[in-house]
Amino acid sequence: MFNIFKRLWQVNWAEQWQYRANLAMYILYWLVSPIIYLSVWTSIATANGDVNGLTANDFITYYMILLIVDQLTSNIIIHIFGYKVQDGSLSGELIKPIHPMLTNTLVNDIAFKTLNMMLLIPIWIGLTLLFKPQFDSVSWGGIALAIPAIVLGYSINFLLSGIITSLAFWTTRVYSIHEFYYALIMLFAGQFVPLQLMPAVIQNIARVLPFQLFMYLPIQIIQGNLSASEITQGYITGILWFIAALIGFRIVWRRGVKQYSAVGA
């Protein structure tokens, strides 16, 4: 199995380098929203002194960390895999003795993510010099404690995106469904605004949903803003959602493959 993943990595890594212009456009598109939110909330906090106790530096550090965490937990499965069902090119992968989405698609996404990080790092350094955040509350212990949350967040996001992408076996509107899923992430993961500034009802809903693991929970752990009980609760919620997402993915995938038919492929 190791040799299989090694070979898939070599192929997908080489493939990613063939689309450098597309990569540059994606990273710029992906950076726009967080930078806009950072600028807006920083301006508001600077003008008012703070926003519900959050200072301008709090917003800067939050969104600077978000840029890294979001890149680590996000995925582009819908763009890698969705079209394969619709144009029939999935047929060639189904005859191979490996799971198409949990092997080739997964490695493709990780290769894309790795190349993105290589481009993001110098941009992130430039933004740090521009906004001058003070990471006083960030510690190596907090970063280490957040790593499992980031891995868990990516795993859940991958499986949920896999479930939605697998709906392509039944409908051509899968991209619209995924856009709705992305909107839920923006609301409940803390991208649009830190969750502590959201209404209480939104915060309560977010605590039982998996989306906070994609951004908010790891960021709060890194910033040292959570108690041990809050971190434990977040991890327990994440583990339960991972199990549910894994079971859901297996069910949808198996039924979808039985539904699949490709004419002329």
Buried (B, 14 or more C-beta within 10 A) or exposed (E): EEEBBEEBBEBBBEEBEEEEEEBEEBBEEBBEBBBEBBBEBBEBBBEEEBBEEBBBBBBBBBBBBBBBBBBBBBBBBBBBBBBBBBEBEBBEBEEEEEEBBBBBBBBBBBBBBEBBBEBBEEBBEEBEEEBEBEBEEBEEEBBEBBEEBBBBBBBBBBBBBBBBBBBBBBEEEBBEBBEEBBEEBBBBBBBBBBBEBBEEEBBEBBBEBBBBBBBBBBBBBBBEBBEEEBBEBBBEBBEEBBEBBBEBBEEBBEEBBEEBEBEEE
